[in-house]
C-alpha cells in the first residue's frame, strides 16, 4: 500500500538554486526520478504548467500522484512513499497548462521505451561492475600534455547497421544487443588496428531513420539494443581491449514529438521563443535556447553524464555550425542580427565555451570534438584565448576536396591539383580530424570506393592510394564502417553492411590492406606526433600538377622524417628524383605491394641515394605504379629487428 506526500517549497535547496543559476552540471542527480529507503522522488522543471501528475504502471496510469511546485522558477516535485520497487516500471508526466494537457516523457529519464512506445522507465540503480581501471589510468597518464601528439584513428559505427542477426532485416529489427555486438565488434576493431570507435547517437530517439540525431532521451541509451548496463558492458569490453569510445551528442536541436521536449510545459521552454531562432525548418526540429540557465544545466549535465556514468572517452558535438550562425539555413528576412549587427549567435558561442570549460574542469582527459563545417575561427583554441575550447574539429573541407579529385579522370586532375594542396594552407589553423564520415557515403553521394575513378581494378588501386594519402596527411583520422573493405553499396541505415563482399578476393585484400595501413600508422610517430604545426610537415613537390604527383616529408618530435610520395596519375612513373641528405631509405609501406593487390613496382627493399655531379645534389630515385603511394623511412631510423630482415642482397640491389 502506498502513502503519498508532497514536499513544500524549499528555497534553500542548493541543487535547485544552482540549477536556476545555470551552474548545476549534475542536474540529473536532482531532477528526474530518485529512490530513498522509503519513497520515490520525481522532479521536473515546468514553469508554465498549471498542474502535473506522475502517472505510470505503479498507479495504473491514474492521476493520483500530483506534483507540487517547489520553486518560484518552476521546479515541481512529488514524493511517493512505498515499500515496493518501481524499478523497470513505465511512467510519464501529465502536464496541464493553458495550452491543454500533454503526456510527456521525463527529460531526465535514464532509461526509456523506444520507437512508437514513448514512456520513461524507472531506473534508479545499477549493479554493473566496471573492469576498466587500467584503461582509465592509461588515459589519464597518456594525455598529460593533451591528445595532440598521440595517434588517433577512429572507426565510425552505426550500431544498428554494422551487422545484424538477419542481414535482410529492415529498420531496427534483427539488431544485436549491446552485449551481443560487443563480442563481434570489439575483436574486429582490435584486429583492424583502430584506436577508437565513434558511435552515431545511441541516445534514445523514436525515429530510427534520423540515425539517432533526433534525440528525445538525453540521459537514456536507446533501449533498441538493451539496458544501460548492456551499454556499459560494451564500453567496458572496448576499454579492456585498449579501444576508446566517442559518442555522438546532439545539443543543437531536438524533434517535435508529442512526448518530447517540444512545448514541454505548454510554452516554448527548452526551445527559443522567437520564430527567427525557434526551428530548423529543413530538419523539422526545434533549437535549444542555450541562453537559458536551466537549459544550459540540462545539456551540460547530459554531456558529463555520458562521460562519467558510461566512461565515454569523448563526445563528438553535432551540428555546431547550426548553433553558431543566426542565418544558418535561413533566408534573408527569416533571421535577426545580434546586438552587434552580425550573424553570430552569441549565446551559442558562450554556451559552447561554458560546456567545454565544465567538461575539462571535471574530466581533463576526455575528448571534445566539434562537427563544425565553416571557417569559424578558434574552434579548437582554449577558451581563455577566445576560442570555443574543443580538442578537435572535423575537417570536412579536406574530405570534400579529396573526393572531388579522386572522382576525376586522371587525364584532367591537373586542373584540380589545388584541391589537394589547398588543405595544407589551413591544416594547422585548427586541430583537425580528417573525416570520411557517414554523411559522405549516403543520399546519392556514393560509397567511398564508388567515388574512385576508373574500372574495377583502378577503383581498388585508387582506394588504397586514397587511404594512404589520408594517413600521410597531417591531422587525426576517421573512417566510416564498410569503407575499410570497399563496400560498393551506399550506407543504408536500415540494413546490415554487406559482409558477404569479403568472400570476394579484392574486398578481402582491401580489408587486409586497411589493417596493415592502420598498424603502420600506429608504429610510425612521424604520422601523428606533430599533426598541428609546420614543424611536422614540409613539401618536397607541391606543383607537379601535370604528373599528378604529391611528395612531402613528415617529422616526429625527434626529427626523424618520413617521405610520402603519391602518384594519382594513371601512368607508371619511372625514376622520380627526390632530393635528400641521407644515404638511403626503406620502402616502409607501399599501396602497390602485391600482398595488397598491387603490381609490386613500388614495394620492398632499400632505395640508396646518389649524388648528381652536375649540381652536387644528393637524390633518391623511385618508381611509382599508376595510382599508388609509398612511404619511405631513412635507413638510419630502421629498428634493429627490421635491419636483420633486410638481406645484403636486397641492400646491394
N, C-alpha and C positions, 0 to 999 in steps of 0.2 A: 504494500500500500504506500502511495506517495503522499508526502506533505509538501505543500508549496509555500514559498515565502519570497518576497521581493525586497531587495536591498534599497535603502533610501539613498538620496544624493550624497555623495562623498567627495566634496571639493578638495579634500586633502590627498586624494589618491595620486601618488606620484606618476604612475604609469599613464593615468588619464591626463594629467597635466602635461606631461611630455608629449603625448600623442597630439594634443591640440596645439602644442608649441611647435611641432614638426621635428622633434628630436628623439622620439621613441622608435628606435630601429630594431626592436624586438616586439613589435606591436602584437604579433600573434600570441605572445605569452599573456596578453591582457584580453584582447578581443577573440572572438571565436567561441569554442566550447572547451571547458576545462572541468576536471573532476577533482573533488576533495574526498575525504573519507566518507562524507555523508550526503553529498549533493553534486549535481552538475550545474555549472555556471555558464550561461550563454550571454554574450555581449555582442553588440553591433553598433555601428555608427550610422545614424539616420536622422539628422536634424530636421528634415522636412516631414517626418512621419507624425501622424496623429495618434497612432496606436500600433503595437506589434505583438503578435503571439508566436511562440515557439510551437510548431506542430510537427509531429513525427510518429514513428512506429510506437514510441513509448507512451503516447497518449491517444493512440488510434486516430491521429490526424485531426483531433478536435481542438478547438480554441479554448483550452482550459488552463493554459500556462502563459499568462500575459507578461510582457516585459515592462519595466518601469524606467522612465527617463532619469538617469543619474548624473547627467552633465548638462549644463545650460547650452553647451555647444553640440549636443546631440548624441551622446552615448546612452544606449539602452541596455538594461540588464534583467535577466531572470535567473533565479536560483531554484532548482527543482530538487527537493530533498528526496532521496530514495536509497533503499538498501540493495536495489537491483543494479545490474550493469546495463548501461545503454550502448556499450561498445558494439559497433557494427550496425547499429540501427540508423535508419534514414531520417532526415529532418529537413525542414525549411523554415523560413521566416515569413509569416503572413503579415504584410505591411499595409496599413491603411493610411491614406493621405488624401489631400484634396483632389488628387488625380484618380482616386479609386483604390481598389485593393489588388495587391500583386503578391504572388508567392515567389520569394527569392531564395536562391541558394546562399549559403553563408560565405561571404567573401574570404573569410579566414579559415575555411574548412581545409583540413589536411588530407581528406580522402573524400571522393565523390563518386556518384554514378557517372556513367558516360553515355555518349550518343543521345538517343531520344529520351533516356532516363536522366533526370537532371537534379535529383535530390543530393544534398550533402550527406555524409556518413560520419557518425560519431567515431573518432579515432584519437584517443587522448593519451595512449601509451604505446611504447614499442619495446619488445623484448629482444630486439636484434643485437647481437654481439659483434662488434667490428673487430677485424683482424688486420687492419692496415696501418698499424702504428709505425712500422718500419718505413712504409711509403711516405707517411706524413712527416716523419723525421727527416727523411731524404729530401722531401720537398722544401722543408724549412732551411736545411743546410745548403742545398744546392742553389738557392736563389738569393743568397745574402746580398749579392750585387745586382739582382734582377734577372729576368728571363732572357735578356737581350743577347747574352753571349753563350746561350745553350741551344742545342738542337731542338727544333720544334717542327714536327712533321705530322700533320693531323689527317685523320681519316674521317670524313663526314658521313654520317649514317642516319637514315630514316628507319627507325626500328621496325615499323610495320611492314616495310617492303624490302628490307635487306634479304631476308629469307623467310619463307612461310612453310608451315607443315604441309599444306597443299599448295603447290606452285600456281594452280589455277584459281585459287580462292580470290574473291573480289573484295575490294574495300578493306574494312578492318576485321574480316572473318579469316579464320585459319592462321592467325598470328601466334607466334611463340610467346610465352610469358617472359617477363624479365629474367626469371631464373633459367628457363629453358634456353633462351637465346644467349645467355651468358656462357653456357657450356659450348656454344658454337662460335660466337663472335670473338670471345677473348683469345682462344687459341689461334684463330685466323689472323687477328690483328697482330698478335705476337709473332707469328710466322712471317707476316709481311713487313715487320720492322717499323711500324708507326709508333710515335711517342705518345700520341693522344688519340682518342676518338672525340668527335663532336656530334652530339645528338640534336637533330631537329627537335623542336619543342616537345617535351613529354609532360608539360603542364596540362591539366585537364582541358579538353576542347571538344565540344559536341560535334562540330562539323569536321569530319575526317578529311575532306578534300581541301581544308585550309592548311594541311600538312602540320598542324599544331600551332599556326600563327594567329589563330583567333581564339584567345585564351579566356576561359571562364573561371578556372581554378588556379589562382596564383600561388597557392601553397599546397596544391594537391597534384601528385603524379597521376597521369591518366590511368584509370583502372582497366583500360583495354588490355593491358599487359600484366595485371596483377596488383598486389598491395604495395604500400610504401616500403614494407620490409623486403618485398621481392626486388624492388629497385635498388635497395641498399645492398642486397646480395650481388647484383650485377656490378655495382660500383666497387664493392669490396673485392670481388674477383678480379676486376681490372687492376686495382691497386696492388693486390698481392702478386700480380704478374708484371708489375712495373709499367703499367699503362695508365696515363692520366685521362681524365674525362672533363669535357667542356660541355655545358648545357646552353642551348639557345634560350634566350629570355626576352620577353616582348613588353617593354614599358611604354611603347608609343601609342598603342591603341587597343581597343577591346571590342568584341562583337555586340550586336544589339539583341541578342537572345533574351526572351522574356524573363528567364530565371537569373540572368546575369547582372552585371554592374550597371547596365544602361538604365537611367532614370530610377536609380535604386530605391530612393525614398519618395518617389513621386516628383522629384526635382532633378535637375542636372547636377548631380553630386560628385561623382568621380570624373565626369567629363567637363570640358569647358562649357560655359553658359552661352557665350556669343556664337552666332552662326558662322562667323568668319573663322572660328577655330574648332568648333564642336566636332565636325565629322571629316573623315576621309571618304569623300563621296565614291571615288573609284574602288575603294576597298569595302565600302558598306559598313564601316566601323566608326566608333566614337574615339575621340582623342582624350587621353588623360589630362586633367587640369593639374599639371605638375607645379603650379604656383601655389597650390593649396596645401597647407602644412599636413593635414591628415592624409592626403593622397601621397605626399612625399613619404610619410611614415609607412603607408601601405606598401609602396613599391620598394623602398629601401629594405624594409623588413623582409619582403619576399626574396630579394636578391640574397641577403645574408642567410635566410633560412635554407636555401638550396646549397649554399656554400658550407654552412655549419652542420645542419642536420643530415645532409646527404653526402658530405665530404667531397662535393664537387671541386675540381681544381680550377675552375674558371667559368665565366659567363661570356657568351657572345651576345652582345646587346643589339637587337634587331632594329632596323629602320631608323637609325639615329638621324639621318638627313631629314626625314619627315618631321622630326621633332624640332630641328634647329631652324627651319625656314618657315615663316608665316605664309609664304606663297607656294609652298610645296604642293604640287598637283592642283593648284587653284588658279583660275583665270583672273585677269585684271578686273577689279571691282568686287571680287569674292574674298579679298583679304584686306586687313587694315594694318598699316605700318606701325612699328613700335614708337615709343616716345621720342626716339632719335630720327624717325622718318625712314628707317631701313626695314628690310625684310627678315631680320633675325628675331627669333623667339627668345627673348632674354630670360624668361622664366625657365625654359628648357635648358638653356646653357647653364644657368645657375643650378638647376636640379642635377644635371649630369656631373657637374663638379662636386656637388654635395654627395651624390651617390658614390663616386669613386673615393672621395675622402673617407666616407664612412666605412666602405669595404676595406680599404687598406689600413685604416686605423685598427680594425678588428682582425683582419687576416692579410697581413702584408705579403704572404707567399702565394696568392692566387692570381689568376689572370683575368683582366677585364678587356674585352676585345670589342671594338666598335665596327659595326657594319655601316660605314658612312661613305656614300658614293659621290661626294662632291669634293671641292678643293677647300673646304672649311679648314682654317688654319689651326695648328697646335692641338689636334685631336689627341695625340699621344705625348704632349708636353705636360709636365706637372702642373697642378692647379695653382701652386704658388708662383708659377711663371706665366700665369694667364691661360694655361691650357685646360683641356677638358679632363685630363688625368688618366686616360686609358693607357694600358700597356701597349696595345697593338691596334692597328686599323687594317681592315681588308683593303687590298689593292685591286679593285675591280677594273680600273682603267688598264692596268698591265694585262690582265686576262683578256679583256675585250680587244686590245690591240694585237695581242698574240693570236687570238682566234681569227681575226681578220687576215692576218698574214698567212697562217697555215692553210686557210681556205683557198688562197690564191694560187693559180698556176705558177710554178717556179719561173717560168719564162717572163712573168710580169711582176715578180716580187720586188724587183729593183725599185719599182715605183712606190712600194710600201716599206722600204728599208727603214725609214724613220720611225715606223710603228714599233720596231724593236729597240732602236737606240734611244728613243724619247724617254723611256721609263727610267733610264739612268739619270736624266736631268733632274728628276724629283725623287729618286729612290731613297734618299737619305733625309728628306724633309719630314718624314714620319717614320714610326716603327711599323713596317708593313708586313702583312701576311699575304703571300701570293696565292690566290684562291682559284681553284676550279670547283665551284660550288654547285649545289642542286639547281640553282636558278639558271645556270648556263647550259643545262642538258635537258630542258623541258620546254613545253609550249612551242614546239616548232623550231627551237634553236638547234636541234640536232644533238646526238650523242657526241662525246669528245672525239672518238675515233671517226665518227661520221663527218666531223668538221675537216678532217685531213684531206688534202687534195690527192687525187690520183686513183689508180686502180687498187685492187685488193692488197697486193704486196706493198705498194707505195704507202697505203694508209698505215700499215703496221710499222713500216720504217719511219714514217712521219710521226707516229705516236711515240716511238722510242726516242726520237730526236726531241720532240716536244717536252717529254718528261725530263730528259737530260738537261735541256735548256732551263726548265723550271727549277731544277735542283741547283744549277750552277749560278743562277741569277741571285743577286743579294735580296734577302728577305726570307722570312719563315715560310713554311709550305702547308698547303691543304689540298686534298684531292677527294672528290665525291665518290662514294661507293659505286662499283661497277666500271669506273674508268680504268681501274688498275689492270683489268684483263680485256678491255676493249669491247664492252657490250655495245652492239650496234643500235639496238632499240633505245629510243629516248627513255629517260626515267619515267616510270608510271607509279605514282604513289599507291595505287590500288592493287598492284600485283608484285610478286616477288621479282628480284633480279633474275636474269636468265643464266643461272649457274650451269645449265647444260652446255653453254658455249665452251666451257672448259674441256669438253670432250673433243674439241677441235684443236689441232696442234698449234695453230697460230695464236689462239687465245690463251692456251695453257702456257705457251712460251712467253707471251707478253706478261702474264702474271708473274712468271719466274723472273723476268727482267725487272719488273717493278720492285719486287722483293730485293733483288740484288742491288738495284739503284738505291733503295732506302737504306740498305745495310752499308753501302759505300758512303752515303751521306752521314750516317751516324758515326763512322770511324774517321771522318775527314774534317777536322776543325776548320780548315780553310773555307768550308762551305757554310759555317754558321757562327764562328766566333766573332766576326766583325761584319755584321749584316747591315749596320745602320750608319756607316761612315765611309768616306772615300779611302780611308786607311785600309779598308778591306777589298778594294776594287781598283783596277787600272785597265783601261782599254789598251789592247795591242793593235787590233784592226777594227775600227768602228765604221769605216767608209767604203768597204768593199761591196757596194750595192750591186754592181754588175755581176759579181760572183756569188751573191747571197751568202757571204761568209761573215761570221761574227767571231771575234777572238779576244779574250780578255784574261787577266790574272785575278785570282782571289788569294787573300792572305789571311793567316791566322795571327794570333797575338804574339807569337814568337817570330814572326816574319817569314815563316815557311809559305811558299807560294804553290798555287795550282794553276795550270793553264787550261782553260776551257776553249775549245775551238769547235765551231758548229758550221756544218755545210748544209744550208737549206736549199741548195740547188738540186736539180735532178741529174746532175752530171758528176762524174768522177773528177776529183781534184788531185793532181799529182804535184808533189814537191812544193807544197805551200811552205814558204820560208818564214819562220818565226824568230825574231831576234831574242838573244839570251846572253847572260854572262856565265852560265853554268855549263858543266861538262856533258850533261845529258839528262834525259827524262825517261821515266817508266810510263807506258800507257796503262794508267791505273784503272781506267774504266772506258769502255767503248760501246756505243749503242750498236755498232756493226759487228760485234762478236758473233761468231757462228752459233755459240751456245744460245743466243737470244734471237736467232733467225736472220742474222746478218750475213754478209758475204766474207767477212774476215779480212777485208782490205785494211781496215783501220784498227786492228786489235793486236794486242800481245807485244811483249818484248820491250827493249830499250831503244830509244832514239838518241844517238850521240850527236853532240854539237860539232860544228866545223867552223873554221874561220875563212871568210871571203877575203882573199888577198887584195881585191880591188878597193875595198873600203875598210879593211882590217876589223870587220864586224863579225861577231860570232852568231851563228844561226843553228836552228834545227830545221830539218825538212820533214813534213808529214804528208801522208796520203790520206785523202778522205773519200770514203764511199759516198755515193749520192744519198742525200737525206740521212746524214749521220753526224754524231757528235763524239768527241773524245775529251777525256780529262787526263792531264799529264801531271805527274808529280816528280820533282827533282830526284836524281839518283841519291843524293846525299841525305834525303829525308826518308828513304825507304827503310823500314824496320828490318832488324837483323833476320827475323824469320822469313821476311819476304826476299831478302837478298839470297838466302840459301836456295830459294825456289828458282832463281834465275841462273841458268847454267851459263858457263863460259861460251858455249856455242851460240846461245841467243845473244849474249853480250857482244861477241865479236861480229855477229851478223848485223 
